[in-house]
Amino acid sequence: MSWTIEGNTGTWEIVVGLEVHAQVSSKAKLFSGAATEYGAEPNTQVSPVDAGMPGMLPVVNARCVELAVRTGLGLKAEINKVSVFERKNYFYPDLPQGYQISQYQHPIVGKGELILDMPDGTQRPIGITRLHLEQDAGKSIHDQGHDTTLIDLNRSGVALMEIVSEPDIRDPEEAVLYMRKLRSILRYLGTCDGNMEEGSLRCDANVSVRKPGEPFGTRCEIKNVNSMRFVARAIEYEARRQVDILESGGSIDQETRLFDSVKGETRSMRSKEEAHDYRYFPDPDLLPLELTDGFIEEIRASLPELPDEKRQRFMEEYGLSSYDAGVLVAERETSAYYEEAAKLGDPKQAANWIITELFGQLNKAGKAITESPITAANLGKLLSLIKDGTLSGRLAKDVFAIMFETGQAPDRIVEERGMKQVTDTTAIEAIVDKLIADNPGQVATVQKNPKVAGWFTGQVMKATGGKANPGVVNEIVAKKLGI
């Protein structure tokens, strides 16, 4: 993919790196035993540690460490056997400690790689700089009236994995592909639920522009983008804003900006701090985190088959195209559904039915595949009825529609509603004979132009309520008309 901006002074390209904050799928916070359930009443999941009470000591949640390592291995990244928690000092009203416990110089996961599946079937690697563990801040609430700001500390201390990419992204849509692939991997691993609506996954986009081949420009950070669609819109707007400034003779201020999804624009939030402004130093209450080879290898052995490997297997084992395989492995639940349905029917046919018919119906109904009224086993049965000639493709679509509406099995629908395909050649021949006798003019037309013989086929299908086997009908029509 190549995305550029044509300005008065020439072509500009964008340089984007993403910092994704993924909430660790842990029932307890990173340094306390307080719960992390979404939607709880404000300030009901707060321990003295999360509230920054004097004298309270953080204790590392081992489950969060395990899931961070699991994520690092899933990203084919280096696992650092020694990492250090540091204090990142800044003032936020919803962070009562006055600092955030994070990792900076010695993160738990080092360099890795994420492979993008491009629309043209090619692949493109995006470098992962690091993954580090840190605690989230609380939430300030400004819209409750009375000219007051309320503080909810339920999120204070929730474990986050900050996954930082190299500045390898060159297209707003690439950023979306990156987010989708990362979300898919996290969900396969079970380390983050990827729910952007609930804030489990959000990203900061670092955007700069440059003339091709020149050094990187000054970047601006767009903070807390929480929608795939907004990621692309925010990056595109910001890149055009920077080009307009540079082409007018101005310069870019390094700053943090917010994306206004209503106006479709970014606006300044604050000047961007440098690392030294945060005055990082090792947290004196936490010893360096040391991991053994045995611990890492035990987690590695428990990894599931991930999207890239599954996509390759689907192409080799089921003969699927790169695109179809990519669509089916994007979600773990979809790939499992596909494999069960494909057991009873043709694998390519199963892929087509899921991607076109099932996804179409689910989108209309606003349902996920886990909520599908048609089970994978029943879709497989439908495909087997097509395979053994019980149903034509057209009849199968009618049966499919009833299955989606009622949730019934296809064999029951076929039996109860008499929807079996008519393959009795005697009955079909009788219909064709009558059509020929009743329509001599149409017969003469077909004799002059055999390409219009489809009219007879259509009439037979109409007469049988779509139950006739189209292949058999075509053969009989051609034979009777001598074409």
N, C-alpha and C positions, 0 to 999 in steps of 0.2 A: 504494500500500500504506500502511496506517496501523496502527501497532502501539503500543498504550498499556498502561499499568499502572494499574489502578483501586486507589487507596489510600484510607485512612480520611479523608484530607484533600482528596481529589479525584483528578483524572486527571493522570498523569505521562506525558511522552513522552521518548524517548531521543534523544540526539544522538551520532552516531558518525562519526569520521573514521578512515581506514585508512592505515597506512604499510606499503607492500608492498616487501619486499626481493626483487628479481628478479636471479638470477645471470646475468651477461652470458654469452652463448654464445661464449666465447673460449677457445682452447686454451692461452693463456698468461695470467698474472695481470696485474693492473692496472698494477703498477709494476716487474715483473720478468718474465723469460722462463721462470719455473718453470711446469711443467705443471699442469693443473686437472682431470685425469681423476678421475672419481668411483670410490671404492672402492680406491684405491691403498694399498699398505702405509703405515702411519703414518710421517710425517717423511721420505718419499722424494721429495716434491715441494716442496722448501723451498730458496730461494736465500738468500744472505747478507742481501739486502734484506728478505725476508720474515721472517727471524730477528732483524731489528733489530740487526745487527752494526754496531759503531761505524764511521763513515766511509763507509758504503754510501749511494749516491745513487739515489733512485727515478727511473725513466724512464717516461713515460706510454706506455701501449700504445695505438697509434693505432686499432687495430681496435675496442677498447672504446669509444673516443670516437665512432667511426663508428656503432656499434650503439646508443649512447645517443641520438645525434641521430636515427637511424632510428626509434627508439621514440617520441621526442618528436613527430616528424612524424606518426607513426601515431596519436598521441593528439591530433592537431590542436592542438598546443601551440606556444608561442613558443620559438624557438631563440635562446638568448643567444650572440651572437657573441664575447663575452668572459666567461669564467668563471674562478673561482679555487679552487684546492685549499687547504684549511685543515687545520690540526692540531686535532683534537678530543681534549683531554687527559683521560684517565682511566686508572685502573689495572684491567686484567684480567690474570690470570695467563697467559692464552693469547694475549696481545697484547704481545710482547716489546718493541716500540718504546716502549710507555708512552703512546702516542697513536695515534689512528686518522686516516689521511689521508682527509678527506671534503670535502664542499662545503657551505657554509652560507649566507652572505650573497649569494653570486654563483653560483648553480647553473647547470649547462649547459642546462637546460630550464626554462622558466617555466610560466605558466598554460595549461591545456588543458581538455579536456572528454571525458568518457566517457558514452556513451548506454546506459542500461539498458533492456532489452526486458522490460516488465512482463508478468505472467501474463495480465492482462486485455487485452493487445494494445496498450496505450499505451506511450509511451516516457518516460523520465525522465532528465534530464541530471545528472550528478554532476561537480562541478568538480575539476580537478586543480590543486593548488597549485604543485607543482614536481616535477622529477625531477633528482636529483643522483647523481653517481658517488661511490663510496667503496669502500674495501677492507674485506673481511671479516676477522673475527678467527679465531684457531685454535679448537681444541676441547679442553675439559678432560674427561678420562675418569675417572669416580669408581668404576666398578663392577668393577674388575679385582682386588679384594681387597688384602691386605697393608696396609690402612689408608693407602693412598697415592693420590695423584691423578697421573695421567699426562697429558702434553700432546702433542697431535698438531697440528703446524703446517701440515699440508697445505692447509687452507683459508685460512691467514693470507695475506692479500694478494689473494685471489680477488676479481674485480671484481663489485660489486653496483650495481644501479640502485635507489635508494630512491625509490619513487613515492608521493607524499603527496597524499591527497585532501583536499578541503574537508570540513568537518563537515556534510555534506549528507545523510547516511544516517539514516533514521528508523525502520528496521525490521531486526531481525536477518537476515531472509531477503534484504533488499536488500543487505546486506553480502556475502552469498553470491553474489548475482547480479553484484555489482560484481567480486568476485574471479574469477568464471567468465568474465566478459566481458574483463577485463584479461588473463587467462591466454590466452584465445582470440586477442586482438590480438597479444600477444607471440609466440605460436606462428606466427601468420600471417606476422609480420615476420621470424621466425627469429632474434630477439634474445635469447630465453630459452626453454629447453625446457619450462618450467612444471612440472617434476617435483617435486611437493611431498614425495614419499616420500624423495627424495634431497636435500631441502633447497634445491632451486633456486628455490623460491617459498615465502615465508612472510610472515606479516603481524603487525604490532602494531596492536591496535585501541584507539583512544582513546574511552572511553565516559563520558558524563555523563547526568544526567537533569534535567528541569526541568518546571515547569508550562507548558502551551502558551502561547506568546507572551512568556514571561519570558526574561531573559538566560540565557546558557549557565551551567550549573553547573560545579563543580569536576570535572575529569576524572581518570580513572585509566587507565593504559596497561596493556593485557594483552599480554604480550610473547611473541613467537615462536610464534604459532599456526600449525600446519603441516597443517591439514586443513580442507576446506570445511565439513564437518559441525561441526567443533569451533568454527569461527568464530561460527556462529549460537548454539551452546550457550553459549559463553563470554560473548558479548555479553548474551544474555538473563539469564544468572545474575547477571552484574555489575550490570545495570540494576536487577534486583529487590533485590539486596543494598543498593544505594545508596538505593533508595526506602525500604526497611525502616529504614535508619539515619536518614534525614531525617525520616521520620514519627515516629520515636522521640525526636526533638528533638536528634539528634546532627548532626555535620557530616562532610563527606567530606574525607579527607586525600589530597592529590595524591601518588600513589605509582605505582610500577610493580608489576604483579601477574602471577602465572603461572596458567595454566589447568591444573587437574588433570583430565584426561579420564576417569580412573577414577571419581573422586568427583563429577565434573560440577560443580566449583566453582573459583572463583579464590581465590588466597591471596597475601598480601603478599610481595613480593620485596625491595623497597628503596624508600626515599622517592624521589620523582621529582626528578631534577636539572633545573634551569633551564639555559638556554643559556649564561648567564654562568658557571655552575659548570664548564663544560667549557673555559673560557678559549680559545675559538677564536682562532687568528691565522693569517694566510697562511703556508703552508709555505715556508720560505726556500729549499728545495731545488728548488722547482717554479715555473717562470714562469707567469703567467696564461695560460690556454688561449685562443687566438684562432682563430676560424673564419672562413673567407671565404664570401662569397655563393655562389661557384662550388661549393665543397665541399658546402654545404647543398643547393643545387639539384640537384647530381648525385645525392645520396642521395634527394631527393624524387622524382626521375624514375624511380628504381629500385623505388619502393614497389609492392607487389602490390595487387590488389583486396582490400580489407579487409572484415570481416564485415558492417558496416552497409551498405556499397555493394552487396555481393553479395546480401544479404538483399533489398534493394529490387529488384535485377535479377531475382532468382528470382520475386518476386511479379509483376513486370511481364511477364517473358519466358515464364514457365511457368504463370502463373495460380495460384500457390500461396497458401495462406493465410499470414497473418503468423506464426502459430505454426509451421506446417510449415517455412516458409522459415528461421525462426530456429533450429529444431532442426538443419536440414541444413547451415547455415553455421557452426555453433558450432565445428566442427573443419575445418580445411582439407582433410584427407584425406576426410572425409565428403562435403563439397561436390563434390570432384573425382569421387568414386565416383558420386554422384547424377547429375552431368552426363553421365557416360559411359553410365550405364544408361538415362537418359531419351532418349538419341539414338534408341534402337530401339523404345521403347514410348511410351505416353501419359505425359507428365510428371507429371500428378497421381497416376496409378496407380503410377509409379515411386516417388514420395514416400511413398505409403501403404505399399508393400511394404517399403521400407527402414525406415521408422519403426516399423512394427508387426512384420512377420515377421522381417526381418533383425536388427534391434536386439534383438528378443526372443530369438532363437536365440544371438546373440553374448553377450548377458548371461548366459544359462544356461551357456554354454561358457566364460565368463570370458575372452573374446577381444576384441581391438580390431578395428576395421573393416579395418585393414591386415593382419590375420591371417585375414580371412574366407575360408572355403573356397569361397565363391561369389564369383567375380570380377564386377566391374561389367558386363563384356561379357556374361557368361553370364546375369546377372539381366536385362539388356536383351533377350537372346534369349528368355528365358522370357516376358517381357512381350509380345514380338512374336508368340509362339505363342498367347497369349490373344487378342491383337488380330486374328489371322487365323482364329480359330475352331478352331485345332488342339486347344486345351485349354480346358476350362471353368474357372471359378474354383476349384472344388473339386479338380479334377485337378491344377491348377497348384500347389495347396498340397502335394499328395502329391509332385509332381515336385520342388518346392522342398526338401522334407524330405530327399529322396534326394540332391539336389545338395549340401546342407549336409553330409551324412554322407560323400559320396564325392568331392565336388569335380568331378563330371562335368558336361559340358555338357547343357542340357535337351533339345536335339534328339536327342542320342544316347540319353538315358534313355527318351524317348518312343518312339523307334524300336525299341530293344532290348526294352522291356517292354510294347510294344503298348498305350500309354496314350493313344492319340489319342481325341479326343472323337467320339462317335457322332452323326452328323448325318443319317444315312440315315433318311428319314421312313418308308420302307416297313418297315424293321425295327422302328422305334418303334411304328408303327401296329399291327403284329402283336402286340406285347407288350400294348398297351393293349386291343386287342380281346379277347385271352385273359383279361386281368384283369377286364374287364366281364362276360364270359361266366361266369367262375368266382365272381364276387362280386355276385350280384344284390341282396343286402341292402345292401351298401355303395353300390350305384348308387342304390337308393331313398333312402338317407340324403342323398346328394348332391343328388338332385332336390329334396328338401325344403330343404336348406341348402347352396347351392353353395360356401360358404366352406370346406367340408371336402374339396373336390376335391383338395386337396394330398396326400391319402392315396394317390391313384392316381399322382401325380407321384413321390412317395417310393418307391412300389413299383417304378416303372419305373427309377428311379435305382439302386435296390437290385439289380434284375435285370440291369442293364448294368454293374454294378460301379462306378457313379458316372461312367461315360463318356458317358452321354447328354447332349445339349445341353438344359439345363433349360428354356430359352426355347421350344425346339421341342416339348419334351414337354408343357409347359403348354398350348401352342396345340392340340396333337392331343387331349389329354385333354378340353379344353373343347369342341372340335368333336364328338368322339365322344359325349360325355355331353349335348350340346345345351344347354350352360349359357353 
